Amino acid sequence: MSLLDQSRVPVLEALQAFRERGDVRFGPPGHRQGRGADPRVLDIVGAGVFASDVLVLNGLDDRRQSQGVIEQAQELMADAVGAEHTFFSTCGSSLSVKSAMLAVAGPGEKLLISRNAHKSVMSAVVVNGTDPVWVHPKFDPERHLAHPPEPDDVRRALEANPDAKGMLLITPTDWGSCADIKGVAAVCHEFDVPLIVDEAWGAHLPFHQDLPTWGMDADADLVVTSVHKMGGAIEQSSVFHLQGDRVDPTVLKQREDLLGTTSASSLVYATLDGWRRQMVQHGTELLGAALALSRTVREEIAGIDGLALMGAELVDEGYAYEIDPLVLTIDVRQLGITGYQAAEVARARHHVDFGASDSCRITARLTHSDDATTGEALVRTLRALVGDAEELEPSGVLDYPSAKGLQLESVMLPRDAFFADTEQVPVDQAAGRVAAEMVSPYPPGVPVLAPGELITQEALDYLTTGVQAGMFVAEAADPELSSVRVVAAAKP
Ligand SMILES: Cc1ncc(COP(=O)(O)O)c(C=O)c1O
């Protein structure tokens, strides 16, 4: 039950007032609300982008921020979803996860982290100097897919590491499988440590009862979400939600301040503000329509030979606690092609872009913005893909690792390995060495190799056969993977 007037949009109202006042500004941004923007840029991005690009300080609000524009918008968001505190971030969840982790575990402190973490979490481990205790996800060998760990996995890790400061769980995964957040939170709280949920893919979850449970409703202490992914705010919009007393909101704010920008984007704030109002007023109806569309599209896809759509069987098989029905994860292996090929041909021939692809599958995500037209385009493209597949050259065959093969031994603190003296060794000499870089097939960006891990031949075989088959590992020093960056051998 909302306690505040949810029809208010403090950021949008401040932006409108700023534009109506027509303030003459002598501070950033230097484009002066588009006056100095190159017309060729205006032609493409539109004048509105510049007109609404205003700093908070001496722009949306005064020097002391005494109108509390952002605070009010954050309070409205907290009220809308039932969190105790909400903070906006304009630097994506890539930054928010770093701040959230830093609010729970300082440099050198232990944090339990589900190993199917996004590369931004792994970067946080390096930047923050976290001592990670990896909790291994459940590995689904037939699908070659990792699903979130279970409460008992977390319990074992906490029993073995009583000095751990908390746990970071990633749910929903990029492929739509969801964890038993409530069960994991209960275990964390038994050990009196907080649970952080990286819910980057779950911004929509609070706004419809037929969607999987979201972190705050499942007793998590801190939830990070990317509103640009499954919600309606622009890229880089991210939100922290907080409840209980295990994470101090002041500590979280100060640690976020260490990393965040001093020039936050009003476009991000304004669209976050507007999206919250839209969801409060129309979320049930809009997301209800998206769910209905997903049911129709799922039925259509189920009738296409050669495609295997992931669904509720994942729950029956014990791999997921819930699935997000709006995420359509489609295995294309029976067509004799990889997900990479499927995504490329769909873009090139049909102008349809999938969210993510890996060697086995592609994903299409439906949001409140989709409708029958986009649903039909998706089904049409998937049907065409069956014919397209016959014309494609078979790609290389991947050497998939076993579940154990993905659990590399950590022998150094990731930060120490990343900042150590390094050397670039030929890939055939990398097994047995300590990784000094992340190697993450992207998207979805879950590192196979992380700094500080002992590299195995099995992991290398997977990565090198993957790259030959179209896997993209852009952040590696050598994206072709003919060599790997490792910690330099000790000098004799
Ligand atoms: C699980 C997870 N966490 C965090 C992030 C980072 O989010 P952002 O792109 O908003 O920086 C991503 C991005 O894909 C993600 O998949």
The ligand as an SDF file (V2000), in Angstrom:
LIG
                    3D

 16 16  0  0  0  0  0  0  0  0999 V2000
   23.8930  -10.2500  -13.5640 C   0  0  0  0  0  0  0  0  0  0  0  0
   24.3750   -8.8970  -13.9910 C   0  0  0  0  0  0  0  0  0  0  0  0
   24.7980   -8.0260  -13.0570 N   0  0  0  0  0  0  0  0  0  0  0  0
   25.2250   -6.7870  -13.3680 C   0  0  0  0  0  0  0  0  0  0  0  0
   25.2550   -6.3740  -14.6890 C   0  0  0  0  0  0  0  0  0  0  0  0
   25.7460   -4.9870  -15.0120 C   0  0  0  0  0  0  0  0  0  0  0  0
   24.6530   -4.1780  -15.3310 O   0  0  0  0  0  0  0  0  0  0  0  0
   24.7480   -2.8370  -16.1960 P   0  0  0  0  0  0  0  0  0  0  0  0
   24.7790   -3.2570  -17.6240 O   0  0  0  0  0  0  0  0  0  0  0  0
   23.5010   -2.1080  -15.8140 O   0  0  0  0  0  0  0  0  0  0  0  0
   25.9740   -2.1070  -15.8080 O   0  0  0  0  0  0  0  0  0  0  0  0
   24.8290   -7.2410  -15.6990 C   0  0  0  0  0  0  0  0  0  0  0  0
   24.8510   -6.8230  -17.1080 C   0  0  0  0  0  0  0  0  0  0  0  0
   24.5040   -7.5180  -18.0120 O   0  0  0  0  0  0  0  0  0  0  0  0
   24.3810   -8.5510  -15.3420 C   0  0  0  0  0  0  0  0  0  0  0  0
   23.9850   -9.4240  -16.2770 O   0  0  0  0  0  0  0  0  0  0  0  0
  1  2  1  0
  2  3  1  0
  2 15  2  0
  3  4  2  0
  4  5  1  0
  5  6  1  0
  5 12  2  0
  6  7  1  0
  7  8  1  0
  8  9  2  0
  8 10  1  0
  8 11  1  0
 12 13  1  0
 12 15  1  0
 13 14  2  0
 15 16  1  0
M  END
$$$$
